[in-house]
Amino acid sequence: MGNYIDVIIPIPLQKLFTYSISASEANFIEKGMRVAVPFGKSKIYTGIVAGIHQTPPTVYEAKEIHQILDDVPLVNDLQLQFWQWIASYYMCTLGDVMRAALPSAFILESETSIVKNKGVSIDESELKDDEFLVFEALQYQSSLKVQDVMGILDKKQVLPIINRLIEKNVVFLEEEVYEKYRPKLVRYVKLNVNYTSEKALQRLLDDLGRAHKQKEVVLTLFSIAAKTKKPVKVSDLSTEIGVSTSIIKALIDKGVLLEYHIQTDRISYEGGELHETKILNTNQVQALDAIKKAFHKHDVTLLHGVTSSGKTEVYSKLIEDIVKQGRQVLYLLPEIALTTQLIGRLRLYFGEGISVYHSKYSSQERVEVWNNVLQSASKAQIVVGARSSVFLPFNDLGLIIIDEEHEQSFKQFDPAPRYHARDTAIVLAKMLQAKTLLGSATPSLESYFNVQQNKYGLAEISRRYNNVLMPEIQLVDLKDKHKRKRMKGHFSDTLLDAMTETLDEGSQIILFQNRRGFSPIVECITCGHAPQCPNCDVSLTYHQYRNQLRCHYCGYNTVMHKNCEACGSSELDSKGFGTEQIEEEVKILYPKHKVARMDLDTTRGKYGYEKIITAFEQQEIDVLVGTQMLTKGLDFRNVKLVGIMNADTMLNFPDFRAHERSFQLMLQVAGRAGRTNERGKVLIQTYNPYHNILQQVTNNDYQVMFKEQLNDRYNFKYPPIYKLIKITLKHKDFNKVEQASVWLAKSLQQIFSKYVLGPESPPIARIRNQFHKNILVKIPQGQSLSKTKEAIIKINNSFFSIKEFRSVKMTLNVDNF
């Protein structure tokens, strides 16, 4: 009787493949180890062992494996169960989950390109013969495929050799040309406290005697600091006086000036002493007690705390308790690039016990974090990460914190698995017998509904830290302002007055417009023609800084037209406005003030986010214009005014969550204002000031919004009352996708009758030359979710057995957030 293993391969296969192994391999192999296996005619993949048994496959002859790649399992048993749950719940394959879960350095394939690491000097004597042959071949070729390495070495089992070269830093995989994300450190100087009084300063100037340049530095620093009341950069000081930094260094050496660094998080962590976590105020202590009590009854608790109420400090106390027990903590965030602030703060409390895991890190660094978590190393007791960190191989997880749990960034849309990190984390915590804390100032309807159903516990903080008042929110009626000619561009007189007052006080402003670019539509005044994207059913957006028309769906771009393509007229007008246009207008209105923009275009660079956030925190920017990136948990101390340029575009979006999202987005943006002792102000410009959601935002009334939205969801059978599965069909031939969607909808209706909606074309029916059709399947509360999915899979299998439909691409999106 032979020995066999079932292997997960990182491609979307419905079943696992079985391979044969020798008796000695059977004694060594364990579940969760990686093996190199042949698949198809000539491909080799890295697979994960999912099972060991003695039953040969009945349909095909089991091939032998090429090589065992690990000495110990890379994936633990619990993870394999977790992968299984994700695959069945989100209706995808284990191969999809494996590809999403493992850092790509773990997955070598025959198509993977191997590239020489130019930035490292290599001692050739340390390389074994076969490693040296690969290294030598890379001196003459820019990259090699795994297949090429097989030819060079004349052997099949080359993946272990490539793995050794990766470990020795000689080569890396082509898709992994990331660099480590490091918070930027800026050098600042201040006058030693001993010299800040006038007498002491005079004495110092006398002591400096003939060192005129040094005197000038001291006087200039004194006057700049007194005038701006802002930190002074070393670089600014040297350019202001026109001296080299060596003179400033001489003063630092004498102890006259003190040098310090400000990191992007405003808290400089030098790897020195650890600080105690902050002492909590009464409201925070009450919330902490409520969370601990709730955890006795519930596995999941929601912390509903208003913006700037100090939720992070409450999290820190909970983390402290878990770390003392020697257990692991996972801290999930929606947008890792914006959380340098948080990482810095946690490092102050927990030192080097924190690991960060997300896609900006290089593959090797992710592998390191993975191994540290697997081995329960002290370096990875607390993992801060984006949604992919739910896949890390935790052994002893005690707590998962999901901050800003309402954020839709937690949902993965493409490729499969289309999982929601919040929901998967809750399942993971249950498997590992850990507790989950959800935190938000504007909880999602789903989470708050679960609190009402007594599935989750609840803790609340209704006051801001230091009892700072919630910002004053005021609606500005644009219709009325236009009628009375009180507008300057896209700014009402009310907003301009508030901006002028704020800037005069030396405070900062955030302006929010949830659309990037200059204007979303360019239209010919003569004939009405608007340039369209050739690949998608959308008009092109004008980006002024590049003088380009761009498609925000497929990336198509062309130079801005001088004349109308239809009638040749030169009278082209732009309709609507984006962040670029707002930035331009503010620069014209306030030429003496520094304006910056934060959207997808300005944050594409490696440190795009960090540069802008650092500059804004250090008050080098007076007005920051941005999209929803600004809403995600940022903490700016000096922002006094927030302006929402047009609330209507969010409210009128064709989606059943539009009103809930608008409420969350506006309150989160508003929460950036007035976070110190002075009350902030928020102005919302709208053509419909009497809209219910806007009234609820003005009154900061989450409960009224929740009741009203939940009532709508009951009436129209949407989540959280009903579950949703969205099926999208795509094909470049409209008739084919039309026929296919009608056939599929009819088949589904025979089983689920009135609970099937569609087929329907989405608002943008063609993207990247593919026509889309959507079908929604609603699942009432009593109906079995697993049986519903089984029925859908059966119908899908029949669908793909029809020859004409095989080329139609289908995606299944469970809990379509």
Beta strands, then each sheet from edge to edge (+ up, - down):
strand 1: 3-8
strand 2: 17-21
strand 3: 34-39
strand 4: 43-53
strand 5: 63-64
strand 6: 67-68
strand 7: 113-116
strand 8: 143-145
strand 9: 171-173
strand 10: 186-191
strand 11: 232-233
strand 12: 257-262
strand 13: 300-305
strand 14: 328-332
strand 15: 354-357
strand 16: 382-385
strand 17: 397-403
strand 18: 435-440
strand 19: 457-461
strand 20: 472-477
strand 21: 487-488
strand 22: 491-492
strand 23: 508-512
strand 24: 521-524
strand 25: 541-543
strand 26: 548-550
strand 27: 557-559
strand 28: 572-575
strand 29: 595-598
strand 30: 623-626
strand 31: 639-644
strand 32: 681-686
strand 33: 723-731
strand 34: 756-760
strand 35: 766-767
strand 36: 770-779
strand 37: 809-814
sheet 1: 5+ 2+ 1- 4+ 3- 6+
sheet 2: 8+ 7- 9+
sheet 3: 11+ 10- 12+
sheet 4: 15+ 16+ 14+ 17+ 18+ 13+ 19+
sheet 5: 20+ 32+ 31+ 23+ 30+ 29+
sheet 6: 21+ 22-
sheet 7: 24+ 28-
sheet 8: 25+ 26- 27+
sheet 9: 34+ 36- 33+ 37-
sheet 10: 34+ 36- 35+
end
